[in-house]
Structures are given as C-alpha cells and as structure tokens.
C-alpha cells in the first residue's frame, strides 16, 4: 500500500495520498474525521493510481496514520467501528502516548493475537509561541 501525508505548516493544509492504505484519522477535540479512499493497493494493475484528499488543520488537531495490521486486527475482532469512538475519547495531548494507547487498544481488541505488522503514527499540530 501507499499512504502519504503531506502537511503544509504555513497554511495548515494536509494532503493525504493513498493507494490501498488503511483509513487515516483527524482528531479535532472530540470530533474525529475518517480519511479514506477507494483505491486498490499497489501492484494489482500495471499502473499506479492514487487518490488525493486535502483537509485543513488547526492548532490542537492530530493526524493519525495506521498500518493495515491495526485495521485488520480490529475488523477480525469486530471492533473496527469502535476505533473512531476510542480516538474521540482520548484526552491525551502527547502524540507518542496517544499512539501507544491506540496500539494497546488494537492489541487488546484482537486478544493479543497479532498476525500482521502494526504501526501507529500520530502527529500533533501545535501553535508556535512567540
């Protein structure tokens, strides 16, 4: 899969470019937006087709990227729908700690049976103090 997130820190525009990548998330306070595309993974056909989605971010927002191992563990355990709710309830402000909590949620949801690689990346957007 291809899952790229490009963030312009001057204008706050975040561009997601995906080819078969798992759903990404934008957390703004308690609101969570899912970012997904309907493209196929790389290698299915001879040409590569990606889809681009642009979103505006503000200070205090978080971008959350996951590997398909996280998604698959949640799908197989019937907990995929709960991830957005879980993310919305997170009070943690530290991106590293937030990523750890999401990883623990996924591992717990699949009963500790990790069958694929799992990675969570969380990027926090913070205003520069002057």
C-alpha positions in Angstrom: 0.0 0.0 0.0 1.0 3.6 -0.3 -0.1 6.0 2.4 1.4 9.5 2.4 0.5 12.5 4.4 2.0 15.9 3.4 1.4 18.8 5.8 2.0 22.5 4.8 2.7 24.1 8.1 2.2 27.6 6.7 -1.4 27.3 5.5 -2.4 24.2 7.6 -3.4 22.1 4.6 -2.8 18.4 4.9 -2.8 16.3 1.8 -3.3 12.5 2.0 -2.3 10.5 -1.0 -3.3 6.8 -0.8 -3.2 3.6 -2.8 -4.9 0.9 -0.8 -3.8 2.5 2.5 -5.8 2.0 5.7 -8.2 4.7 7.0 -6.4 7.7 8.5 -8.0 9.9 11.1 -8.0 13.6 12.0 -8.8 14.4 15.6 -10.1 17.9 16.5 -11.0 17.9 20.1 -13.7 15.1 20.4 -14.5 15.2 16.7 -12.8 12.5 14.6 -12.9 12.6 10.8 -12.0 9.4 8.9 -9.9 9.9 5.7 -10.2 7.0 3.3 -10.1 6.3 -0.4 -11.3 3.5 -2.6 -8.1 2.9 -4.5 -6.6 -0.5 -4.8 -3.1 -1.5 -3.4 0.0 -1.1 -5.5 0.8 -4.0 -7.8 -2.8 -5.0 -8.5 -2.6 -3.5 -12.0 0.4 -2.2 -14.1 -0.3 1.4 -13.5 -0.3 3.1 -10.1 -3.4 5.1 -9.3 -3.5 7.2 -6.1 -6.3 9.4 -4.8 -5.6 12.7 -3.1 -7.7 14.1 -0.2 -7.0 17.6 1.2 -8.0 18.7 4.6 -7.4 21.9 6.6 -5.9 21.6 10.1 -5.7 23.9 13.0 -3.6 24.1 16.2 -4.6 21.3 18.5 -5.5 18.8 15.7 -3.9 15.4 15.4 -3.3 13.3 12.3 -3.3 9.6 12.9 -2.0 7.1 10.4 -2.2 3.3 10.8 -1.0 0.3 9.0 -3.4 -2.3 7.7 -2.3 -4.6 10.5 -4.1 -2.4 13.0 -7.2 -2.2 10.8 -7.3 -6.0 10.1 -7.0 -6.8 13.9 -9.9 -4.6 14.6 -12.0 -5.9 11.7 -11.4 -9.5 12.6 -12.4 -8.9 16.3 -15.5 -6.9 15.2 -14.1 -3.7 16.7 -13.4 -1.6 13.7 -16.3 0.7 14.3 -15.1 1.4 17.9 -11.7 2.9 16.8 -13.2 6.3 15.9 -15.1 6.4 19.2 -12.0 5.4 21.1 -9.9 8.1 19.4 -12.6 10.7 20.1 -12.5 9.9 23.8 -8.7 10.2 24.2 -7.8 13.0 26.4 -4.0 12.6 25.9 -2.2 15.5 24.4 1.2 13.8 23.8 1.3 12.3 20.3 3.6 9.5 21.4 1.4 8.5 24.3 -1.7 8.7 22.1 0.0 6.3 19.6 0.8 3.9 22.4 -2.8 4.0 23.6 -4.2 3.3 20.1 -1.8 0.4 19.7 -2.8 -1.1 23.1 -6.4 -0.8 22.1 -5.8 -2.7 18.9 -3.8 -5.4 20.6 -6.4 -5.8 23.4 -9.2 -5.9 20.8 -7.7 -8.8 19.0 -7.0 -10.7 22.2 -3.2 -10.3 21.9 -3.1 -12.4 18.7 -1.0 -10.1 16.5 -1.0 -11.6 13.0 0.4 -8.7 10.9 2.7 -5.7 11.4 1.1 -2.9 13.4 2.2 0.7 13.4 0.5 3.9 14.6 1.9 7.3 13.8 0.4 10.4 15.5 1.3 13.9 14.6 0.1 16.8 16.7 -0.3 20.3 15.3 0.7 22.9 17.9 0.7 26.7 17.6 4.2 28.3 17.7 4.5 30.5 20.8 6.0 33.9 20.2 
